[in-house]
Amino acid sequence: MSRVYNFSAGPAVLPEEVLREAAEEMMDYKGSGMSVMEMSHRSKVYDTIIKEAEADLRELMNIPDHYKVLFLQGGASQQFAMIPMNLMKNKKAAYIVTGQWAKKAFQEGKLYGEAVKVASSEDETFSYIPDCSNLDIPEDADYVYICENNTIYGTKYKKLPDTKGHTLVADVSSCFLSEPVDVSEYGIIYGGVQKNIGPAGVVIVIIREDLITEDTLPGTPTMLKYKTHADAESLYNTPPAYGIYICGKVFKWIKKMGGLAVMKQRNEEKAKILYDFLDQSRMFKGTVRKEDRSLMNVPFITGDQELDAKFVKEAEAAGFVNLKGHRTVGGMRASIYNAMPKEGVEKLVAFMKKFEEEN
Ligand SMILES: *Cc1c(COP(=O)(O)O)cnc(C)c1O
């Protein structure tokens, strides 16, 4: 067996311990005589799996009792529609556009009502987070929408926007469980798990109970109502059962590591190694305004496309894979999620140093 250092933005690296455990349990999950993949989602065994996963997530994030945790499908992208369908009572919402994912959500929002762009960083290729301390938010906006960590551009809000009393909705796909959060500051926190938690196919929605109502936009499908899934405790229909099981294992792994405060510390240490190198390199440079740098996704360039391509190719041959930047921005991007060991980042930096000396 040979494992690479996988810097993919998603689906992404998972803790080896979790993968090993899943492998051990593949044929016979805890004496059930079957794999979790083969199990009824209505069985007692599975009920324990999903309930434990929720309980562990609640503990990790310190989720208040008046928030529901939903395990859904459709990816983060389906939430771009589900959010307005369920929340746009006044048919108006404010969007802060800090990258492609936020922009997609904004455009989807326009299908259901008046989506107002209240701030954007598109003027400088989304390389920064706009000042959100005094935004012109319409009085009757149903919510303020952000993408908290911009996976493609490598920026992160270090301070949440002043929503002026409006409900905050945040896509945290690429920073989920990377550091402690105060859930009570949000109306909805959601994310696809394939970035920092588990396998593709699960999206977790943490939603304040008062936002879960029957009063959705006309024509909202049953499957796209939060109420449907909240009432059925994520078992209205067959959930992404195996994916949830792996997420549960990752929650336990994070708990064992010491929780979100320890994750943050580890992530800061890892990111510092890479950013410190970028800041002194004569060949490589980061593309994001320093104050807004993400701990999870680190984009960088050499300034020469051919050299970028050579680097990506040689890195891959050396066992550092998926370093190519997003197809829309070019250059390189190292995603260094929770499961990326510090050693992976140290070795990558050593490889970059060597590449710099040789080229
Ligand atoms: C990857 C990503 C998405 C899209 O996720 P899907 O599950 O593929 O729909 C949305 N938002 C952010 C921040 C992402 O990183």
The ligand as an SDF file (V2000), in Angstrom:
LIG
                    3D

 15 15  0  0  0  0  0  0  0  0999 V2000
  -17.2870   22.4790   -2.9740 C   0  0  0  0  0  0  0  0  0  0  0  0
  -18.0940   23.6110   -2.4950 C   0  0  0  0  0  0  0  0  0  0  0  0
  -19.4440   23.7600   -2.8510 C   0  0  0  0  0  0  0  0  0  0  0  0
  -20.1510   22.7980   -3.7690 C   0  0  0  0  0  0  0  0  0  0  0  0
  -20.3570   21.6040   -3.1410 O   0  0  0  0  0  0  0  0  0  0  0  0
  -21.2010   20.4180   -3.8150 P   0  0  0  0  0  0  0  0  0  0  0  0
  -21.3880   19.4980   -2.6780 O   0  0  0  0  0  0  0  0  0  0  0  0
  -20.3710   19.8790   -4.9170 O   0  0  0  0  0  0  0  0  0  0  0  0
  -22.4710   21.0030   -4.3110 O   0  0  0  0  0  0  0  0  0  0  0  0
  -20.1380   24.8130   -2.3180 C   0  0  0  0  0  0  0  0  0  0  0  0
  -19.5670   25.6940   -1.4890 N   0  0  0  0  0  0  0  0  0  0  0  0
  -18.2720   25.5920   -1.1390 C   0  0  0  0  0  0  0  0  0  0  0  0
  -17.6670   26.6030   -0.2150 C   0  0  0  0  0  0  0  0  0  0  0  0
  -17.4990   24.5560   -1.6290 C   0  0  0  0  0  0  0  0  0  0  0  0
  -16.2000   24.4590   -1.2860 O   0  0  0  0  0  0  0  0  0  0  0  0
  1  2  1  0
  2  3  1  0
  2 14  2  0
  3  4  1  0
  3 10  2  0
  4  5  1  0
  5  6  1  0
  6  7  2  0
  6  8  1  0
  6  9  1  0
 10 11  1  0
 11 12  2  0
 12 13  1  0
 12 14  1  0
 14 15  1  0
M  END
$$$$
